[in-house]
Amino acid sequence: MKRILSACALLLLLGAGCPLLPEKSETPSPPTEEPTPAPTLAPTPEPTPEPTGTTADGCKRTGCSGQICADEDMVSTCEYRPEYACYKDAACERQGNGECGWTPSAALTTCLESSRGGMIEVQ
């Protein structure tokens, strides 16, 4: 047995393995950490659009700038005039004649007059 160990010691010194000794089991490597997933970003909320829903009486704000009150979608040029801001808080509803339109109010009239230099356009 001493000769086998001496022969193995010589082989081990020379960098060779010893075929007569049982092989060393490899020590398990430490567990590798799984990469941390990138944080999920919440979607950026869309800007809140101007009120565009259809009212109970079937009227809705329409036109490119929301300046038309009608019972169906209407197409208009995509321009923005100062008086269009007045319709943001105005009531779009069915009028006495049965058609959809902007309900007159002191605030709407004052806003339209000041934005148009005193002239009011009737729709």
Secondary structure, DSSP 8 states (H G I E B T S, - for coil): -HHHHHHHHHHHHTT---TTS----------------------------------TTS-EEESTTS-EEESS---------GGGGGGGSS-EEE-TTSSEEE---HHHHHHHHHHTTT-----
